[in-house]
Amino acid sequence: MIDVHEAFNIVMNNTKLLKSEDMSLINSLNRVLAEDISSKDNLPPFDKSCMDGYALKSEDTKEKMSKFQIKGSIKAGDFSDIVLKNGEAIKIMTGAPVPKGADAIIQIEKVKVEGKELHVLEKVSPGTNIFKTGEEIKIGDVALKKGKIVRPAEIGLLASLGYTKIKCYKVPKIIIINTGDELINIDQNLMQGKIRNCNEYTLIALIKNLNAEVKSYGIIRDDKNKIFNAIKTAFEEGDIIITTGGASVGDYDFIEDVLKEIGTDIKFTSVAIKPGKPVVFATFKDKLFFGLPGNPLSVINSFESFVAPSIKKMIGRDDAFPEEFPVTLKDDFKSGKERDCYMYVDIKKEDNHYYAYDVGRQDSNGLFTLTKSNGVVIMKKGTSIAKAGDILNGKFIFK
């Protein structure tokens, strides 16, 4: 049994960044940029008005009322070749190009109009309400850096710069195999000794939450040949293979034997983490294998601790190494001393400090407990009791 830090390092050292591919703009949502994006244009491409108002020369305004002759109007999308002279103004709409000769826009709410005469009631400073050419970004500037996650805001910026395609890192195809004679489909009625296959749906959700591609082989019975065939096929089809169950040392736990027969390089088979001790990690050519325990909370904890960081590194995300921060306990917690214990809690920020609240039982089947939590605090190996007021490292989950 190896410690959590060592297991994490082994996984990450065997995880490689995937190659890039060209993506259409809208399909790049939530993908990771594989190149720096340089601006093709100045944004804005011309001096434009930030307000509905009047364009004028600021030097013509006074502390008291100033009068201007209104020479016309410009709406967004129009262009005027009028060159303003002293004492002249043009009505202008938000987003319209500022006419030559003007260096300020006075808001429509701050003026009075009598026929063709504009009355300005205050001194106006140069540049007021004008968005200057290239003020947001200039031609050739780096608009978005490699490694940036493409969110709706990035889609909008890329569209405004005229990009229809961009390079993004590929996402891994992940195959899920759930083993166990005790499993039934979730639409079946419970029978004596059976449980619904919730792990399949949990893992699909965890993987989709990271924007990776996922395929499930469904339930594979505790039959060595069937498990062998399923894993062998998964290695041919996927980049990452995840199994649940069958990774311990029982009479019907075949995962380790199957991996040896296939010829994988088994890196570890047990981690000092609770929940989630019987975690298997292996490599086969350029593919990764994670054998997770069968209990639901153990599945989630081992996925969050090892699989999620690996996926994030593959797709180019810069948050593959999870951020831990100090959390003050609001309740007492107990655990065994032999492993790092991940206690699922509700973390709240109060007065710029994080506090952890107990949410219930922490057994390996505790999905109901997990629905009330948003993070974990970590009781290190050798610690059996943590008291309210103690400070432990914590982190948020499903990020």
C-alpha positions in Angstrom: 0.0 0.0 0.0 1.5 3.3 -1.1 0.6 6.8 0.2 -1.7 9.2 -1.6 1.1 11.6 -2.6 3.2 8.9 -4.2 0.1 7.4 -6.0 -0.8 10.8 -7.3 2.7 11.4 -8.6 2.8 8.0 -10.4 -0.5 8.8 -12.1 0.6 12.2 -13.2 4.0 11.1 -14.4 2.3 8.6 -16.6 -0.3 11.0 -18.0 0.6 12.8 -21.3 -1.0 15.9 -22.8 -3.0 14.9 -25.8 -2.5 16.3 -29.3 -4.4 19.3 -30.7 -7.1 19.4 -33.3 -8.9 22.1 -35.2 -12.3 22.9 -33.8 -15.2 25.0 -35.2 -15.8 28.0 -32.9 -19.1 26.9 -31.4 -17.9 23.3 -30.8 -14.9 24.5 -28.9 -17.0 25.5 -25.9 -15.4 24.2 -22.6 -12.4 22.9 -24.5 -8.8 24.1 -23.8 -6.9 26.3 -26.2 -3.8 24.6 -27.7 -2.4 27.9 -29.1 -2.1 31.5 -28.3 -4.7 33.6 -30.1 -3.5 36.9 -31.5 -5.9 39.7 -32.4 -6.5 40.2 -36.1 -8.1 43.6 -35.4 -8.2 46.5 -33.1 -11.0 46.4 -30.6 -12.9 48.6 -31.0 -11.9 49.0 -34.7 -12.8 52.8 -34.5 -13.4 55.4 -31.8 -16.9 54.8 -30.8 -19.5 56.3 -28.5 -20.2 54.6 -25.1 -23.4 56.6 -24.7 -26.4 58.0 -26.5 -25.6 61.7 -26.5 -23.8 64.4 -28.5 -20.3 64.5 -30.0 -18.5 67.8 -29.6 -15.2 69.5 -28.9 -14.5 69.5 -25.2 -12.6 72.8 -25.4 -15.9 74.5 -26.3 -17.6 73.6 -23.0 -17.7 75.8 -19.9 -18.5 75.4 -16.3 -21.8 77.1 -17.1 -24.0 76.7 -20.2 -22.4 76.3 -23.6 -24.3 76.5 -26.9 -23.7 74.3 -30.0 -25.3 74.0 -33.4 -26.6 70.5 -34.1 -25.2 69.3 -37.5 -27.0 66.0 -37.8 -27.0 62.5 -36.2 -25.1 59.2 -36.4 -26.5 55.9 -35.4 -24.7 52.6 -34.8 -23.6 51.1 -38.1 -23.4 54.5 -39.9 -20.4 56.6 -40.7 -20.3 60.4 -41.1 -17.7 62.3 -43.1 -18.6 65.5 -41.3 -15.7 67.2 -39.6 -16.9 69.1 -36.6 -15.9 72.7 -36.2 -15.9 74.8 -33.0 -19.4 75.4 -31.7 -20.9 72.4 -33.6 -22.2 69.1 -32.3 -23.7 65.9 -33.7 -26.2 63.6 -32.1 -24.7 60.2 -31.7 -26.0 56.7 -30.6 -24.2 54.1 -28.5 -21.7 52.2 -30.6 -21.6 54.7 -33.5 -18.2 56.0 -34.7 -17.1 59.3 -33.3 -16.9 62.0 -36.1 -13.7 63.7 -36.9 -13.1 66.9 -34.9 -15.0 65.6 -31.8 -13.1 64.5 -28.7 -15.9 63.9 -26.2 -19.5 62.7 -25.9 -22.0 64.4 -23.5 -24.8 62.1 -22.3 -28.3 62.9 -23.7 -29.6 63.2 -20.1 -27.2 66.1 -19.4 -28.2 68.5 -22.1 -31.2 70.5 -23.3 -32.2 70.9 -27.0 -34.1 73.8 -28.5 -34.7 73.3 -32.2 -31.2 72.9 -33.8 -29.4 74.3 -30.7 -27.8 72.2 -28.1 -27.3 73.5 -24.5 -24.6 71.8 -22.5 -24.7 72.7 -18.8 -21.3 71.5 -17.6 -17.6 71.4 -18.5 -16.8 68.2 -20.4 -13.3 66.6 -20.3 -11.5 65.2 -23.4 -12.2 61.5 -24.1 -15.5 61.5 -22.1 -17.6 58.5 -23.1 -15.4 57.6 -26.0 -14.1 54.0 -26.4 -10.8 54.6 -28.2 -9.6 52.5 -31.2 -7.7 49.5 -29.9 -8.4 50.4 -26.3 -9.5 46.8 -25.5 -7.0 45.1 -27.7 -4.7 46.0 -30.5 -3.8 44.1 -33.7 -1.1 41.5 -32.9 -1.7 41.5 -29.2 -2.3 38.1 -27.5 -6.1 37.9 -26.9 -6.2 34.5 -25.3 -3.3 32.4 -24.1 -2.7 28.7 -24.6 -4.3 26.6 -21.8 -7.3 28.9 -21.5 -10.7 27.1 -21.1 -13.0 28.4 -23.8 -16.1 29.7 -22.1 -19.0 31.6 -23.6 -17.1 34.9 -23.1 -14.1 33.5 -25.0 -16.5 32.3 -27.8 -17.8 35.9 -28.1 -14.3 37.4 -28.1 -13.1 35.0 -30.8 -16.2 35.7 -32.9 -15.5 39.4 -32.6 -12.0 38.8 -33.8 -13.2 36.8 -36.8 -12.1 33.4 -35.8 -14.2 30.5 -37.1 -11.8 27.7 -36.1 -9.2 27.4 -33.3 -6.8 24.7 -32.1 -7.9 22.9 -28.9 -6.5 19.9 -27.1 -8.2 16.6 -27.9 -10.3 15.0 -25.1 -9.7 11.4 -24.1 -12.3 8.7 -24.8 -13.0 7.0 -21.5 -14.5 3.5 -21.2 -16.4 2.5 -18.1 -16.8 -1.2 -17.0 -18.8 -2.0 -13.9 -18.3 -5.5 -12.6 -20.3 -7.5 -10.1 -23.0 -10.1 -9.9 -24.8 -8.0 -7.4 -25.5 -5.2 -9.9 -28.8 -4.7 -11.7 -29.9 -1.9 -14.0 -31.4 1.2 -12.4 -34.8 0.6 -13.9 -35.1 -2.8 -12.3 -36.8 -3.6 -9.0 -34.5 -4.4 -6.1 -34.2 -8.1 -5.3 -32.6 -9.9 -2.4 -28.8 -9.3 -2.5 -28.9 -6.9 -5.5 -28.1 -3.2 -5.8 -28.7 -0.8 -8.6 -25.8 0.1 -10.8 -25.4 3.7 -9.6 -21.6 3.8 -10.2 -22.2 3.8 -14.0 -24.2 6.9 -13.8 -22.0 8.6 -11.2 -18.9 8.0 -13.4 -20.6 9.2 -16.6 -21.6 12.4 -14.8 -18.1 12.9 -13.3 -16.5 12.4 -16.8 -19.0 14.7 -18.6 -18.4 17.3 -15.9 -14.8 17.4 -17.1 -16.0 17.6 -20.8 -14.4 14.3 -21.8 -15.9 11.6 -24.0 -17.4 8.6 -22.2 -18.8 5.2 -23.2 -20.1 2.6 -20.8 -19.9 -1.2 -21.4 -22.6 -1.6 -18.7 -22.6 -4.4 -16.2 -20.0 -7.2 -16.6 -20.7 -10.2 -14.4 -18.0 -11.7 -12.1 -16.6 -14.0 -14.8 -12.9 -13.8 -15.6 -13.2 -14.4 -19.3 -15.9 -11.8 -19.7 -13.9 -9.2 -17.7 -10.8 -10.1 -19.8 -12.6 -9.6 -23.1 -14.2 -6.3 -21.9 -10.9 -4.8 -20.7 -9.1 -6.0 -23.8 -11.7 -4.4 -26.1 -11.7 -1.2 -24.0 -7.9 -0.9 -24.4 -8.4 -1.1 -28.2 -11.2 1.6 -28.1 -10.4 4.0 -25.4 -7.7 6.2 -24.0 -8.6 5.7 -20.3 -10.3 2.6 -18.9 -12.1 2.7 -15.6 -13.5 -0.4 -13.9 -15.5 -0.5 -10.6 -15.4 -3.5 -8.3 -13.3 -6.6 -8.6 -10.1 -4.8 -7.6 -9.8 -6.2 -4.1 -8.7 -9.6 -2.9 -11.9 -11.6 -2.8 -12.6 -14.9 -4.6 -14.3 -13.1 -7.4 -12.0 -10.1 -7.8 -10.3 -10.7 -11.1 -9.0 -7.3 -12.2 -5.4 -7.7 -11.2 -5.1 -11.2 -12.8 -6.7 -10.0 -16.0 -4.3 -7.0 -16.2 -1.4 -9.3 -15.9 -2.7 -11.6 -18.6 -3.2 -8.7 -21.0 0.4 -7.5 -20.3 -0.2 -4.2 -18.6 2.3 -2.5 -16.4 0.7 -2.4 -13.0 2.0 0.6 -11.1 0.1 0.1 -7.8 -2.8 -1.9 -6.4 -3.5 -0.2 -3.1 -3.5 3.3 -1.7 -3.5 4.6 1.9 -6.7 6.6 1.3 -10.1 6.3 2.9 -12.5 5.8 1.3 -10.9 4.1 -1.6 -8.0 1.8 -0.6 -8.2 -0.9 -3.3 -7.3 1.4 -6.3 -5.4 -0.2 -9.2 -3.4 1.9 -11.7 -1.8 0.4 -14.7 -0.6 1.5 -18.2 -0.8 -0.4 -21.5 1.1 1.2 -24.4 -0.2 4.7 -24.3 -3.4 3.9 -22.5 -4.2 4.3 -18.8 -6.2 2.0 -16.5 -7.9 2.8 -13.2 -9.5 0.0 -11.2 -11.7 1.7 -8.6 -13.5 0.1 -5.7 -17.1 -0.9 -5.9 -18.6 1.3 -3.1 -20.1 4.5 -4.4 -18.3 7.0 -2.1 -15.0 5.1 -2.7 -15.6 5.5 -6.4 -16.1 9.2 -6.2 -13.2 9.8 -3.8 -10.7 7.8 -5.9 -11.9 9.4 -9.1 -11.6 12.9 -7.7 -8.1 12.1 -6.2 -6.5 10.3 -9.2 -8.6 10.1 -12.3 -9.9 13.7 -12.5 -6.4 15.2 -12.3 -5.2 12.8 -15.0 -8.0 13.8 -17.3 -7.4 17.5 -16.7 -3.7 17.1 -17.6 -4.6 15.2 -20.8 -6.8 18.0 -22.0 -4.4 20.8 -21.2 -6.2 22.3 -18.1 -3.9 24.2 -15.8 -5.8 23.1 -12.6 -4.8 19.4 -12.8 -3.1 19.7 -9.4 -6.0 20.3 -7.0 -5.8 23.4 -4.8 -6.0 22.7 -1.1 -6.6 25.4 1.5 -6.9 25.7 5.3 -10.3 24.9 6.7 -11.4 25.3 10.3 -13.6 22.5 11.7 -16.9 23.4 13.2 -17.5 19.8 14.4 -15.5 16.9 15.7 -14.4 14.1 13.3 -13.1 10.6 14.0 -11.2 8.2 11.7 -8.8 5.3 11.7 -5.0 6.1 11.8 -3.8 3.8 9.0 -4.8 6.0 6.0 -5.4 9.5 4.9 -9.1 10.0 5.6 -11.1 12.3 3.3 -14.1 13.6 5.3 -16.9 14.9 3.2 -18.2 18.2 4.6 -20.1 21.3 3.8 -17.5 24.1 3.4 -18.7 27.7 4.0 -16.8 30.9 3.8 -17.4 33.2 6.8 -15.4 36.4 7.5 -12.9 35.5 4.8 -12.2 32.1 6.5 -13.3 28.6 5.4 -15.2 26.4 7.9 -16.2 22.8 7.6 -19.5 21.4 8.9 -20.3 17.7 9.5 -22.9 16.4 7.0 -23.4 12.8 8.4 -22.1 9.3 8.1 -18.9 8.8 6.2 -19.2 5.1 5.2 -18.3 3.9 1.7 -21.9 3.8 0.6 -22.7 7.3 1.8 -24.1 8.9 -1.4 -26.8 10.6 0.6 -24.2 12.2 2.8 -22.3 13.3 -0.3 -25.4 15.2 -1.7 -25.1 17.5 1.3 -21.4 18.2 0.9 -19.4 20.5 -1.4 -15.9 19.5 -0.3 -13.5 17.4 1.8 -11.2 17.9 4.7 -8.2 15.6 5.0 -7.3 13.9 8.2 -3.7 12.7 7.7 -2.5 9.2 8.4 -1.8 8.8 12.1 -4.7 11.1 13.2 -7.7 9.5 14.7 -9.6 12.5 16.1 -9.9 16.1 14.9 -11.7 18.5 17.2 -13.9 21.5 16.4 -11.5 24.5 16.0 -8.7 22.4 14.5 -7.4 23.5 11.1 -7.1 20.8 8.3 -6.4 21.0 4.6 -9.5 21.0 2.5 -10.6 21.3 -1.1 -13.8 21.6 -3.1 -15.2 18.7 -5.1 -16.5 18.4 -8.6 -14.5 21.4 -9.8 
